């Protein structure tokens, strides 16, 4: 099996999900995975590379009977058909022969909404890879079907028919979409025997393997770190966060289940990188951090909510030599905190800034979003005021130490995501987003020790189109794969209405492209949360 990450070797090898999938496939007695990445202009050996070749054996992609893409991010979509084209494989499913290879994809973005990539795929996997999927492993079922088939006469349609009842398997060719004059989905038609909605697989077994790094490379992001996913899911209910909704229920991994992994990593001089959507809620967080230090190692943490930054955690972070603490207020005004469902008082963050700096962690990083539903100019100005007050606390705490670090402010435009209450929300016009980003940058421009970075508005708009798109945007994805220009240019050349996908508040009564999937949360529940958040009267759907 070819396992493909649609980005560079550096990025792909730093992705924990890709590594977990690689281990799972190679642990299967009937499959062997070889890795592929987006071809660079030159390989690491210095030779020119245009055709994707496997890392393990330098075999071409076209040699493999099954080609599996791991796609966690929408902005990598163009690389899926791009890599197929580079390998001499027809990118569109309808143009490929009825025989192998079988092209499939999975990953967070595909699980949320498989439709933008649907025309390129034979099947998509919805959900989390599980070692025991209701008595049958996906790869076991796939191996059984491939072994039983006559590859000279059995068509791919026959194979897909046999896969239709495997949990998590979505076969795009079995679904067709009818659109009305306004461009909205009128009806989703499903071939007989296929599920109307594919239920996402959840990794719920207490015996499931702990997601940890299995390969290390100095060229990879986090190449010197053992990444450990200590929890999956989050029960906080932030209305913009897909991870908190699609990965429910919340699952924390006990220290005993990954203790041996961190012990071995520390013995080999690796830093332990703890990741999870709710690190603050891990019941053994302090114990985990203390144990890493007792073993003689160091650790790093992804962004963590204030309630997780206890005095003991802060002390352990400082002992570990961490130079930067990352906090994600997302917004600053009390009104917007209520809107997004993340009601942590600003004073709590300011208090933490003082404690972190006083403990010996000199730098603070803040994450904010701009363009959230109902946001006003006053809400944007509140972000600048928040940062300025943080700086005052920051400077006062730094002064007794005789040194001062910096405050990094990362500003990102809000992007509506499927399977969140804000999936129906409109993204503000690009011009307004640009104006609000400039407002914050200008307010902080002359302040010492503050660095402001902003994500591209055009890229954020493109991401919104790719996130909420249907299979009609596949033409733009294919065009982007061939031309590698700007996404918005590809959308325009394909005649797509960007405003329709990104800047329109959708009706909660609309049929959505991702209604073919089921993540265990009712559409009615999400709609009620959304309408309540933006102040609409909540009515039954």
C-alpha positions in Angstrom: 0.0 0.0 0.0 1.2 3.5 -0.8 0.7 5.9 2.1 0.8 9.5 0.7 1.1 12.8 2.6 0.1 15.6 0.3 2.9 18.0 1.4 6.6 18.0 1.9 8.6 15.3 3.7 9.4 17.9 6.4 5.7 18.6 7.1 4.5 15.0 6.6 7.0 13.4 8.9 6.1 15.9 11.6 2.4 14.9 11.4 1.5 12.5 14.2 -1.6 11.2 12.4 0.4 10.2 9.4 2.9 8.3 11.6 0.2 6.5 13.5 -1.4 5.4 10.2 2.0 4.2 8.9 2.5 2.1 12.0 -1.0 0.7 11.9 -0.7 -0.5 8.3 2.7 -2.0 8.8 1.5 -3.8 11.9 -1.1 -5.5 9.8 0.0 -9.0 8.7 -1.3 -8.6 5.1 -0.2 -5.0 4.3 3.0 -3.2 3.9 3.0 0.6 3.7 5.6 2.7 1.8 5.6 6.5 2.3 5.2 9.1 -0.4 5.4 12.9 -0.1 4.8 15.8 -2.4 7.8 15.7 -4.9 10.2 18.5 -4.3 12.2 20.2 -7.1 15.1 18.2 -5.8 15.3 15.2 -3.5 17.3 14.9 -0.3 20.0 13.1 -2.3 20.3 16.1 -4.7 18.8 14.3 -7.7 15.9 16.0 -9.6 12.5 14.6 -8.6 9.3 15.0 -10.5 7.7 11.6 -10.2 6.7 10.6 -6.7 8.9 7.7 -5.5 8.5 5.7 -2.2 10.9 6.5 0.6 11.4 2.8 1.4 12.1 1.2 -2.0 12.1 4.1 -4.6 9.2 2.4 -6.4 6.8 4.6 -8.4 3.4 5.3 -7.1 1.8 3.6 -10.0 3.2 0.2 -8.8 0.8 0.1 -5.9 -2.6 -1.6 -5.8 -3.9 0.7 -3.1 -3.0 4.4 -2.7 -4.1 6.0 0.6 -3.9 9.7 1.2 -3.7 11.1 4.7 -5.2 14.6 4.4 -5.5 16.6 7.6 -5.6 20.1 6.1 -7.8 21.6 3.4 -5.0 23.7 1.9 -3.3 20.5 0.8 -6.2 19.4 -1.4 -4.6 20.3 -4.7 -1.7 18.0 -4.0 -4.0 14.9 -4.1 -4.8 15.1 -7.9 -1.3 16.7 -8.4 0.5 13.7 -7.1 -1.7 11.4 -9.1 -0.9 13.3 -12.2 2.8 13.3 -11.5 2.6 9.5 -11.2 0.8 9.1 -14.5 -2.5 8.2 -12.9 -5.7 9.8 -14.1 -6.8 12.2 -11.2 -10.6 11.9 -11.7 -12.2 8.7 -10.6 -14.5 8.7 -13.6 -11.6 8.7 -16.0 -9.7 5.8 -14.4 -10.0 2.3 -15.5 -12.3 -0.1 -13.7 -9.3 -2.0 -12.4 -6.8 -1.1 -9.6 -5.3 1.1 -8.1 -7.8 1.9 -5.5 -7.6 5.5 -4.4 -8.7 6.4 -0.9 -8.3 9.2 1.6 -8.8 10.0 5.2 -7.8 12.5 7.8 -9.6 15.2 9.8 -10.5 17.5 6.8 -11.8 14.5 4.8 -13.8 13.2 7.8 -15.5 16.6 8.3 -16.4 17.0 4.6 -15.3 14.4 2.0 -17.1 16.1 -0.9 -14.4 18.6 -2.3 -12.1 15.6 -2.9 -14.9 13.1 -3.8 -14.4 13.2 -7.6 -10.8 12.1 -7.2 -11.5 9.2 -4.8 -12.8 5.7 -4.9 -13.5 5.8 -1.2 -13.0 8.0 1.8 -12.6 6.9 5.4 -14.7 8.9 7.9 -13.5 9.1 11.5 -10.6 7.8 13.5 -8.5 4.8 12.7 -9.4 2.0 15.1 -7.7 -1.3 15.7 -11.1 -3.0 16.3 -13.9 -1.6 14.2 -17.0 -3.5 15.4 -15.3 -6.8 15.0 -13.7 -6.0 11.6 -10.6 -4.0 10.8 -10.8 -1.8 7.7 -7.5 -3.1 6.3 -8.5 -6.7 7.0 -11.7 -6.2 5.1 -9.8 -4.5 2.3 -7.3 -7.4 2.2 -10.1 -10.0 2.2 -11.8 -8.3 -0.8 -8.6 -7.8 -2.8 -7.5 -11.4 -2.2 -10.9 -12.8 -3.2 -11.1 -10.7 -6.3 -10.0 -11.7 -9.8 -8.0 -8.6 -10.6 -8.2 -9.4 -14.3 -12.0 -9.4 -14.4 -13.4 -7.9 -11.2 -14.2 -4.3 -11.6 -13.5 -1.6 -9.1 -17.3 -1.1 -8.7 -17.5 -4.7 -7.5 -14.9 -4.0 -4.9 -16.6 -0.9 -3.7 -19.9 -2.7 -3.4 -18.3 -5.2 -1.1 -16.9 -2.3 1.0 -20.1 -0.4 1.5 -21.0 -1.9 4.9 -17.5 -1.4 6.4 -17.8 1.2 9.2 -16.4 4.6 8.2 -16.3 3.8 4.5 -17.8 6.4 2.2 -18.0 5.6 -1.5 -18.5 8.9 -3.4 -19.7 7.3 -6.7 -22.7 5.9 -4.8 -24.0 9.4 -4.0 -25.2 12.1 -6.4 -26.3 15.6 -5.6 -29.1 17.6 -7.2 -28.9 21.4 -7.0 -31.7 24.0 -7.4 -31.6 27.2 -9.4 -30.0 29.0 -6.5 -27.1 26.5 -6.3 -28.3 24.9 -3.1 -28.5 21.2 -2.7 -32.0 20.0 -3.4 -31.5 16.3 -2.8 -28.8 13.7 -2.1 -29.5 10.5 -4.0 -28.0 7.3 -2.7 -27.5 4.0 -4.6 -29.5 1.1 -3.1 -27.6 -0.7 -0.3 -25.3 2.2 0.6 -25.9 4.1 3.9 -27.6 7.5 3.7 -25.1 8.8 6.2 -21.7 7.2 7.0 -21.1 7.2 10.7 -17.7 8.2 11.8 -15.6 5.6 13.5 -14.5 6.5 17.0 -11.4 5.1 18.7 -13.2 4.1 21.9 -11.6 0.8 22.9 -9.5 1.1 26.1 -7.0 -1.2 24.4 -6.4 1.0 21.4 -2.8 2.0 20.9 -1.6 5.3 22.1 -0.8 7.7 19.2 3.0 8.3 19.5 5.8 9.1 17.0 7.3 6.0 15.5 9.8 7.6 13.1 12.3 10.3 13.7 14.1 12.5 11.2 16.2 15.6 11.7 14.6 17.0 8.5 11.1 16.8 9.9 9.2 19.3 12.0 9.4 18.2 15.6 12.1 15.7 14.3 13.8 15.5 17.7 10.6 15.1 19.7 8.5 12.1 20.7 4.9 13.3 20.0 2.3 11.8 22.3 -1.5 12.5 21.9 -2.5 12.4 25.6 -6.2 13.1 24.9 -8.7 13.2 22.1 -11.8 15.4 22.1 -12.8 18.3 24.3 -16.0 18.9 26.2 -15.7 22.7 26.5 -18.0 23.3 23.5 -16.2 26.2 21.9 -18.5 27.0 18.9 -15.8 27.4 16.3 -13.7 24.3 17.1 -14.2 21.2 15.0 -11.9 19.1 17.1 -14.0 19.6 20.2 -17.2 18.4 18.4 -16.2 15.6 16.0 -13.9 13.9 18.4 -16.4 13.5 21.2 -16.5 11.8 23.7 -13.5 13.2 25.5 -10.8 10.5 26.0 -7.7 10.9 28.2 -4.8 8.5 28.0 -3.4 7.2 31.3 0.3 7.8 32.0 0.8 4.0 32.4 -0.1 3.5 28.8 2.7 5.7 27.4 5.2 5.6 30.2 7.5 3.2 28.4 7.4 5.3 25.3 8.5 8.5 27.1 11.2 6.5 29.1 12.7 5.2 25.8 12.5 8.6 24.2 14.2 10.4 27.1 16.9 7.8 27.1 17.6 8.6 23.5 17.7 12.4 24.2 14.3 13.2 22.7 12.0 15.9 23.9 8.5 14.8 24.7 5.8 16.8 22.9 2.4 16.5 24.5 -0.5 17.3 22.3 -4.3 17.2 22.7 -7.3 19.3 22.3 -7.9 19.4 26.1 -4.5 19.1 27.8 -5.8 21.2 30.7 -8.4 18.5 31.4 -6.0 15.6 31.7 -6.4 14.3 35.2 -2.7 13.3 35.4 -1.1 16.3 33.7 1.1 17.3 36.7 2.1 13.7 37.2 3.0 13.3 33.5 5.2 16.4 33.5 6.9 15.5 36.7 7.7 12.0 35.5 9.3 13.3 32.3 11.6 15.5 34.4 12.3 12.7 36.8 13.5 10.6 33.9 15.9 13.4 33.0 13.9 14.6 30.0 12.2 17.8 28.8 8.8 18.4 27.4 6.8 20.8 25.3 3.1 21.6 25.4 0.6 22.6 22.8 -1.7 25.5 23.6 -3.3 24.9 27.0 -6.4 26.5 28.7 -5.8 28.6 31.8 -7.3 26.1 34.2 -4.6 23.7 33.3 -1.8 26.1 34.2 -1.7 25.4 37.9 1.2 26.7 40.0 2.7 23.2 39.8 2.4 23.0 36.0 4.0 26.4 35.7 6.8 25.4 38.0 7.4 22.2 35.9 7.3 24.1 32.7 10.0 26.5 34.0 12.1 23.5 35.2 11.8 22.0 31.7 13.4 25.1 30.3 10.4 26.3 28.3 10.9 29.8 27.0 7.5 30.4 25.6 4.0 29.8 27.0 1.1 29.7 24.5 -2.4 31.0 25.4 -5.4 31.2 23.2 -8.0 33.8 24.3 -9.4 33.8 20.7 -11.2 37.1 21.5 -11.2 39.7 24.2 -14.6 41.4 24.8 -17.0 39.8 27.3 -19.7 39.8 24.6 -17.6 37.8 22.1 -16.5 35.4 24.8 -20.1 34.5 25.3 -20.7 34.3 21.6 -17.9 31.7 21.0 -18.6 29.8 24.2 -15.1 30.4 25.7 -15.9 32.6 28.7 -12.5 32.9 30.4 -12.1 36.3 32.0 -9.4 38.5 30.6 -8.1 39.0 34.1 -7.4 35.3 34.4 -5.1 35.5 31.4 -3.4 38.6 32.7 -2.8 36.9 36.0 -1.2 34.0 34.2 1.1 36.2 32.3 2.5 37.5 35.5 2.9 34.1 37.0 4.5 32.6 33.9 7.1 35.3 33.5 7.9 35.4 37.3 8.5 31.6 37.1 11.1 32.1 34.5 9.2 31.7 31.2 10.1 34.9 29.4 7.9 34.8 26.3 4.2 34.7 25.8 2.3 33.8 22.7 -1.4 34.7 22.2 -3.8 33.4 19.6 -6.7 35.5 18.5 -9.4 35.2 15.7 -10.8 38.1 13.8 -14.1 38.0 11.9 -16.1 35.9 14.3 -19.9 36.0 14.0 -21.5 39.3 15.2 -18.1 40.8 15.8 -18.0 44.7 15.9 -15.2 47.2 15.7 -15.4 47.6 19.4 -14.8 43.9 19.8 -11.7 44.2 17.6 -10.4 47.2 19.6 -10.8 45.1 22.8 -8.1 42.7 21.5 -5.6 45.6 21.3 -6.6 46.7 24.8 -6.2 43.1 26.1 -2.6 42.9 24.6 -1.6 46.3 26.0 -2.8 45.3 29.5 -1.0 42.0 29.1 2.2 43.9 28.2 1.9 46.1 31.3 1.7 42.9 33.5 4.4 41.3 31.4 6.8 44.2 31.9 6.2 44.5 35.6 6.8 40.8 36.1 10.0 40.9 33.9 11.6 43.9 35.6 12.7 42.1 38.8 14.3 39.4 36.7 16.5 41.9 34.9 15.4 40.7 31.5 12.5 41.0 29.2 11.2 38.7 26.5 8.5 39.3 24.0 4.8 38.9 23.5 3.9 37.3 20.1 0.3 38.0 18.9 -1.0 35.6 16.2 -4.1 36.9 14.4 -6.1 34.6 12.2 -9.3 35.2 10.3 -12.2 33.1 11.4 -12.9 30.2 9.1 -16.3 28.4 9.5 -15.8 24.6 9.8 -18.2 21.7 9.2 -19.6 19.9 12.2 -19.4 23.0 14.5 -22.2 25.3 15.5 -20.5 28.0 13.4 -20.7 25.9 10.3 -23.5 28.1 9.0 -21.8 31.4 9.8 -20.7 33.9 7.2 -17.1 34.8 6.9 -16.9 38.7 6.7 -15.8 40.2 3.4 -12.0 40.1 2.8 -11.9 43.9 2.8 -13.4 44.1 6.3 -11.1 41.3 7.6 -8.0 43.2 6.2 -9.3 46.4 7.9 -9.7 44.8 11.3 -6.3 43.1 11.1 -4.7 46.5 10.3 -6.6 48.1 13.2 -4.9 45.7 15.7 -1.5 45.9 14.1 -1.6 49.7 14.0 -2.6 49.9 17.7 0.3 47.7 18.7 2.9 48.8 16.1 4.9 51.1 18.3 4.8 49.0 21.5 8.1 47.5 22.5 8.4 43.8 23.0 5.3 43.0 21.0 5.4 41.1 17.7 2.2 40.8 15.6 1.8 38.2 12.9 -1.3 37.8 10.7 -2.4 34.9 8.6 -3.3 35.7 4.9 -6.9 36.8 4.5 -6.9 35.4 0.9 -5.7 32.0 2.2 -8.4 32.0 4.9 -11.1 32.7 2.4 -9.8 29.9 0.2 -9.8 27.6 3.2 -13.4 28.5 3.9 -14.4 27.6 0.3 -12.5 24.3 0.6 -14.0 23.6 4.1 -17.6 24.2 3.1 -17.4 23.2 -0.5 -19.2 20.5 -2.5 -17.9 18.4 -5.3 -18.5 21.3 -7.7 -15.3 22.9 -6.5 -13.2 19.9 -7.7 -12.5 21.6 -11.0 -10.7 24.5 -9.1 -8.8 21.9 -7.1 -7.7 20.2 -10.3 -6.8 23.5 -11.9 -4.7 24.5 -8.8 -3.0 21.1 -9.0 -1.8 21.9 -12.5 -1.1 25.6 -12.2 -0.2 26.1 -8.5 -1.4 29.7 -8.6 -3.5 31.5 -6.1 -6.6 29.6 -4.9 -8.9 32.6 -5.4 -7.7 32.8 -9.0 -8.5 29.1 -9.6 -12.0 29.6 -8.1 -12.6 32.6 -10.5 -11.4 30.8 -13.5 -13.7 27.9 -12.8 -16.6 30.3 -12.4 -17.2 29.5 -8.7 -19.0 32.1 -6.5 -16.6 32.5 -3.6 -19.1 34.6 -1.7 -21.6 31.7 -1.8 -19.3 29.3 -0.1 -17.4 31.6 2.2 -19.3 34.9 2.9 -22.9 33.7 3.1 -24.7 32.8 6.3 -26.3 29.6 5.4 -29.8 28.6 6.5 -29.9 25.9 9.2 -32.6 24.2 7.0 -30.2 23.8 4.1 -28.9 20.4 3.0 -25.1 20.6 3.5 -22.5 18.7 1.5 -21.2 16.9 4.6 -24.7 15.6 5.5 -23.5 12.4 4.0 -21.4 11.9 7.2 -22.5 11.5 10.8 -20.2 12.4 13.7 -22.7 11.5 16.4 -23.9 15.1 16.9 -27.4 16.0 15.6 -27.7 18.8 13.2 -30.5 20.1 15.4 -28.2 20.4 18.4 -25.6 22.3 16.4 -28.3 24.6 15.0 -29.7 25.4 18.4 -26.3 26.3 19.7 -25.6 28.5 16.6 -28.9 30.4 16.7 -28.7 31.0 20.4 -25.1 32.3 20.0 -26.0 34.8 17.4 -29.2 35.9 19.1 -31.8 34.3 16.8 -34.9 32.8 18.2 -34.4 29.0 18.4 -37.1 27.1 16.6 -37.5 23.4 15.8 -36.0 22.4 12.5 
